[in-house]
Amino acid sequence: MKPHFHRHSLILRVSCLLLVVVVPGAAHSQVATSPRAHVAAPNIFKIIAEGQQQRVMEGTLKPGQKTPPLSHPPGSVVYYLTDCKLKATESGVDIDTSPTAGTVRITPLVNSLTRLNVGKSDCRMLIVERQ
């Protein structure tokens, strides 16, 4: 039997866990060429918590929805809440990816990335990044 988690409780627990993983003080010398996710696509990426050093966002990509070019600072953490089927384009290179619910990724600096949901259901993720 699967345990039942209240949505906000799960997001809070995962956010607390991910905040420990984001490494404060990692190199800031690299500069992204695209705006941050919450600036580039506020309709997709909603800020759900913010502190002096970290920001937590919930992202929801509807089927067929594509983000504009966006960036993530190095050391950002992406936690997938649902199974997703995505086509990402980073620096002109297409990448097909199908992360499953519970997948965690720690990213290097992402200068310019687009994501297209090629699946049949919403793709939901939590992203924790440095301010």
C-alpha positions in Angstrom: 0.0 0.0 0.0 1.4 3.4 -1.0 1.6 6.0 1.8 -0.6 9.0 1.3 1.2 12.3 1.5 -0.5 15.7 1.5 0.8 17.8 -1.4 2.1 20.6 0.8 3.6 18.2 3.3 5.5 16.4 0.6 6.7 19.7 -1.0 7.9 20.9 2.4 9.7 17.7 3.2 11.4 17.5 -0.2 12.3 21.2 -0.1 13.9 20.8 3.3 15.9 17.9 2.1 17.0 19.7 -1.1 18.0 22.8 0.8 20.7 20.7 2.5 22.0 19.5 -0.9 22.4 22.9 -2.5 25.9 23.9 -1.7 26.2 27.5 -0.5 29.3 29.3 -1.8 29.7 27.3 -5.0 31.4 29.3 -7.8 29.4 32.4 -8.8 31.9 33.5 -11.4 30.1 31.8 -14.2 27.4 33.9 -16.0 24.3 32.5 -17.6 23.1 33.8 -21.0 19.4 33.3 -20.4 17.1 34.6 -17.5 16.4 32.4 -14.5 13.5 30.0 -14.8 11.1 32.0 -12.6 11.8 35.2 -14.7 11.7 33.5 -18.1 8.5 31.5 -17.5 6.6 32.7 -14.4 3.5 30.9 -15.7 5.4 27.6 -15.4 7.8 28.1 -12.5 6.2 29.4 -9.2 8.3 30.4 -6.2 7.0 28.5 -3.2 9.8 29.4 -0.7 12.6 31.9 -0.7 15.4 32.6 1.8 18.6 34.7 1.8 20.6 32.0 -0.1 18.1 29.6 -1.8 14.9 29.7 -3.8 12.4 26.8 -4.1 10.2 26.7 -7.2 7.5 24.3 -8.3 7.4 23.8 -12.1 4.5 22.4 -14.1 4.8 21.7 -17.8 1.5 20.8 -19.5 1.6 18.3 -22.4 2.9 20.1 -25.4 4.1 23.1 -23.4 7.6 24.4 -24.0 9.6 26.8 -21.8 11.4 29.8 -23.3 15.2 29.7 -23.0 16.1 29.8 -19.3 19.1 29.2 -17.0 19.9 27.6 -13.7 22.9 28.4 -11.5 25.5 25.7 -10.8 24.5 23.3 -8.0 20.7 23.6 -8.7 18.7 20.6 -7.7 15.7 19.3 -9.7 13.4 16.8 -8.0 10.7 15.3 -10.3 7.3 14.9 -8.6 5.8 13.0 -11.5 7.0 10.8 -14.3 8.0 13.1 -17.2 8.8 12.7 -20.9 10.8 15.7 -22.0 12.7 17.0 -25.0 15.3 19.5 -23.8 17.6 21.7 -25.9 20.7 23.0 -24.3 23.3 24.9 -26.2 21.7 23.7 -29.5 21.9 20.0 -28.5 18.6 18.1 -28.3 18.3 15.7 -25.4 15.4 13.3 -24.9 14.8 12.4 -21.2 12.2 10.5 -19.2 12.8 11.1 -15.5 10.6 9.2 -13.2 8.9 10.5 -10.1 11.5 10.7 -7.3 14.4 11.4 -9.7 16.9 14.0 -8.3 19.4 15.8 -10.5 22.1 18.3 -9.5 22.9 20.5 -12.4 26.1 22.3 -13.4 25.6 25.9 -14.7 22.8 25.8 -17.3 23.4 28.8 -19.6 20.4 28.3 -21.9 17.9 25.5 -21.8 14.4 24.9 -23.2 12.2 22.0 -22.1 9.2 20.6 -24.1 6.8 18.2 -22.5 6.3 15.5 -25.1 4.3 13.3 -22.7 0.6 12.9 -22.2 0.4 14.2 -18.7 1.7 17.2 -16.6 5.4 17.1 -15.7 5.8 18.5 -12.2 9.1 19.3 -10.5 10.7 21.1 -7.6 13.8 23.2 -8.3 16.1 24.5 -5.6 18.7 27.0 -6.6 20.9 29.6 -5.1 19.8 33.2 -5.2 
